Amino acid sequence: MERARPFPARRRILKGAALAAVPYALLPGPRAGAQTPAPDYPLGEWQPASPANYTAASRPTAHPVDLVVIHVTQTDYSGTLAVFQHPRKKVSAHYVVRSADGHVAQCVREADIAWHAGSWEHNTRSIGIEHEGWVDQPGYFTDAMYERSAALTAAVCTKYGIPRDRAHIIGHYEIPGTDHTDPGPHWDWTRYIRLVRSV
């Protein structure tokens, strides 16, 4: 009969956790006197994704931008930001819109390529906008979220000359080859496009 191994001591666990955190602690912080960059969208708050989760670029010079891709996070607002800021997650979006009040966070510069669509070709030509919530919980799709998101999408469309229609403002589920369903059956496309056009 095999003897049960004792559980590791609490001290060993904490020591291991501390050692695991060391590489992140050694990463360079912001330079002294460095200013937080302003978001591209004036009503947004800069909440940068890890540089390991997007591709630096010079859009629209390097790649024309002609799509807006609408997503739903399948987690809460702070959880989404944490995922985008974790260097091993390999995912990001340009913006995240909070459910309760429509607050907008920008995580990736519009000039850069966020990794949100699951298709490199679509990533290079789109702005990705995540919305806090779950596809099967329509209560997350508040008036504030729709209105603030529509204003953001309208600003993006104006900036890049993107038509304000369903051929150019698409859901993640419409990316060829995707297995995603967001923004899901409860997302009100008619209302959303009407709001985008009315801004």
Order of alpha helices (4+ residues) and beta strands (2+ residues): alpha-beta-beta-beta-alpha-beta-beta-beta-alpha-beta-alpha-beta-alpha
